[in-house]
Amino acid sequence: MLPIHEVIANPKAREIYFTVRKHGTVSKQTLLDESGLTISTLTRILDELLSQELLVEVGFGESTGGRRPTLYETNPSYAYLLGLEISRTHAKLVLTDFHLRLLGEHTWSMDAGLTPELLMESLHRQGLQMLDAASVQLSRVAGLGIGAVGPLDRTAGVILNPARFPAEGWSQVHIKEQLEQRLGVPVYLDNGANTALLGEYWAGSNRMHQHLLYLHAGIGLRSAIMNDGRLLYGMTDTEGAVGQMIIDLPGVPPQIPGGNAGAWESYVSVRTLEGQAREAWRLDSSTSLRALAEHAEALEFVHLLEALRERDPVMVRLFDEMAVACGIGLANLINILHPEEVILGGPLFLAADFYETATRIALERTYYRGQYNVRFTRSSLGERAVATGACALVLHQLTS
């Protein structure tokens, strides 16, 4: 198999492939109207993509008076993709087809024993087992994408010095080079927020919006931006920098070395919420929390969600206050970036009423809200957004 970035050499053919992918199913006439190509050039390009098995014919559309138009889709079985998420709590490997449909999955707990070397050894074994279970040859794998906690050097494929990893050794990890040697397939690295946004963009057929903002609210806050269908990058890897946006001055002290007082992440994160709940446990202000854990330090996010479902007054108040703070930060981002669509992922947005409150507050504080109608959506990929998006990172090389 050719390297994926060399599979479609003709830029116009890349555009046609991408258009078909975004439509899901599309007629030749629609491609002709949108591409501006002549009928002969479009026919030649379609024939090339069909001969490469990148596209398939899937029947006929409705007639508008003449012959019924042929319909095209991208071929989900052209090749297969591996995607790896590396977060502070877990690592997840998935196998998908070219439509990002899940064919296999394995998750590791990111505990004190999971060093980079052990993860890569286990990934090699699990990846081969996953391929075997799906009856896919390794030679049919177009590549492995990785969505990891930053900071990163994505060009060199190096995880630099992420904070708060339980295991030793997660600094200056040349993960691209080492996994390419183990697996014999191309490896691509980016931060988890960027891969999640790519996954949402590629997995959703007919997502024609070009200006997207993605926010993940979990252990911390992570964001990614897409403009005209392209991810925006800064001079350094800035995945977690959004959490250091100041929303309250002087505000609470920073939670991380070098962080800002009054930073958004200090008010909106699972870590912050767990700390607030543990304090409520110590003050004996919540009977639900007392019943869920024998001591304060045993409280985890899953307990807080259970107390919220029971409508515990303390947890209802804490979640509501956090959702308001989330909406304020979102409004700041929207007023600066003016995205068409804001995609919200992560465990906080799955909590009862959190999504609704945060988006309502954001809309109330959006400038020009009468003329500017931003769209909010929940992540369609859920807990697999980063790993599936890492597969999309490989797929993206086809048309980038």
Protein Blocks (a to p, Z undefined) as FASTA:
>chain_A
ZZfklmpmblklmmmmmmmmmnopacfklmmmmnopafklmmmmmmmmmmnomaccebja
ddehiacdddddddfklpccddddddfkbccdddddfkopafbdcdddddfklcfklmmm
mmmmmmmmmmmmnopafklpgbdcddddddddfknopafbdghifbghiaoiafklmmmm
mnopacddddfklmmmmmmmmmmghiabfbdcdddddfbccddddeehiacddfbdcklm
mmmpcfbdebjadfbehiaehiaklmncfklmmmmmmmmmmnopafklmmmpcbfklpcf
klmmmmmmnopaklmmmmmmmmmmmmmmmmmmmmmnopabdcdedjklmpghklmmmmmm
mmmmpghklmmccdddddfklmmlmmmmmmmmmmmmmmZZ
